[in-house]
Amino acid sequence: MTPQQRSALMSRIRRSNTKPELVVRRLLHRYGYRFRTQLKGVPGRPDVAFPKRRKAILVHGCFWHQHQGCRHARIPATRTAFWAEKFAKNKERDARLLAQASSLGWSTLVVWECEAVEGASLRSRLLEFLGPTRLS
């Protein structure tokens, strides 16, 4: 792949409104939760935030955040040193941002891309993390 082709491919990767994030948001909305997206002022700009509850949900891509044990979390065969360093920095940043959010009184939940499938397990994790709504 040429550098121009690679650049074009990488430019299509979204920061927000990804499919896994939309699955989580649809599920939350269906159960009566109202939330803010990409809330500034919270470390890491969480994908879904509940300011009154001081809770945040981060939907991490398995590849970019290197989900341990996931088949999507592989290191590319070319430029392995570059990718290993990039993924290490991503993991460091994730840990730092979660710690900062916690120190500011925010509870966080990480939902991995491979877990973001509408099903009973995701539903129960979200409901357990957030607690009851007015509709419950």
Residue pairs with C-beta under 8 A, 6 or more apart in sequence:
1 9
16 37
16 38
16 47
18 59
18 61
18 113
19 116
20 59
20 61
20 111
20 113
20 116
21 47
21 48
21 59
21 116
23 116
23 117
23 118
23 122
24 47
24 48
24 57
24 59
24 111
24 116
24 122
24 126
25 35
25 37
25 47
25 48
26 118
27 118
27 122
27 123
27 126
28 35
28 48
28 57
28 126
28 130
31 123
31 126
31 127
31 133
31 135
31 136
32 133
32 134
32 135
32 136
33 50
33 130
33 133
35 48
35 49
35 50
36 48
36 49
36 50
36 51
37 47
37 48
37 49
38 45
38 46
38 47
39 45
39 46
39 49
39 51
39 56
42 49
42 56
42 101
42 104
42 106
43 97
43 98
43 100
43 101
43 104
43 106
44 56
44 58
44 94
44 97
44 98
44 100
44 101
46 56
46 57
46 58
46 101
46 108
47 57
47 58
47 59
48 56
48 57
48 59
49 55
49 56
49 57
50 56
50 130
53 107
53 130
53 131
54 105
54 106
54 107
55 106
55 107
55 108
55 109
55 129
55 130
56 101
56 106
56 107
56 108
56 109
57 108
57 109
57 110
57 111
57 126
57 129
58 108
58 109
58 110
58 111
59 111
59 112
59 113
59 116
60 67
60 94
60 110
60 111
60 112
60 113
61 72
61 113
62 70
62 72
62 73
62 112
62 113
62 114
63 72
63 73
63 74
63 113
64 87
64 90
65 73
65 90
65 91
65 94
65 112
66 73
66 87
66 90
66 91
67 73
67 112
67 113
67 114
70 112
70 114
71 114
72 113
72 114
75 83
75 84
75 87
76 83
98 108
98 110
101 108
102 108
107 129
109 125
109 126
109 129
111 122
111 125
111 126
115 121
115 122
115 125
116 122
